[in-house]
Amino acid sequence: MRTVTFLVREGVDKGRVYKDLPIPVTIGREEGNGLRLNDERVSRFHAKVQVEDGDIILTDLDSTNGTRVNGTAIQIRRLRAGDQVSIGRSMLLFGTMEEIAQRKASVVPASSAGGQIQTIRADELQAASGRVSVADSQRTVAPPPVTAQTHGWTAFDEDVPPLPQKLTASQAARLAEILDYLHKGLTTAVENIEANEEGTEVRLGFSEWQTVQAVQMLLARYARSISEPG
């Protein structure tokens, strides 16, 4: 039986993983949905995921607030690992980390497809983890596909460092505040990302790109303050 996995990245259910859901499966806020979201802007039965001719198909069930895939309003759309599905105030990432990594590895960089790429300095590229297109006074960046072999970073469960245990209530509250703040920054940066029809490239505005770099800077500062207190 074919199954699908969704990770909730935004919304009331942020952080929840709906793993290996047998399809067909419906998404909504009512009991009886295979993927139930506690989101008042999600319709009772909002969308349906099914398989047809080997493709995973997402269909909006005439919902009140609509369904978006990678920022584009859709009625029906083929889903691929790494696609972002926005329903109500919730944003879901489709696919397991392994599936997303496989898709990354299969994407052909724009440089090998004959596209023209404006080069920028390596220090300007530090925060860019994908194709970044900026109109007018902006620039286009197309680094090679990010894989565990080339980048040394993955989001696989076995690779994610564990959180410290037995924190005091005050420490837990402070850590949660920091993580929520950084998460909000990244959410602000990526909420207006536009993907091409194939879902192989995304466009990120210069302002949003700067926000990503600011989050990176804050993370570096936090890491330094922990390793060198005082």
KAHUHU-V503503 format. One line per field, one symbol per residue. phi: phi as a letter, one per 30 degrees, with the letter a starting at -180 (. if undefined). Layout:
phi=???
//
This chain:
phi=.dbbbbcdcbjecejdccchddcdbccacddjddbccdbddcdebdabcbcbhicdccbdchddcibbbhicdbcbadcbejdcccbiccbcccjddddddddedddddeddciddbddbddddceddcadbcbdhdcbcbbddedbddccibbcdedcdddddchddeddddddddddddddddddddcdcdccdedicbbcbdddddddedddedddddddddddbdi
//
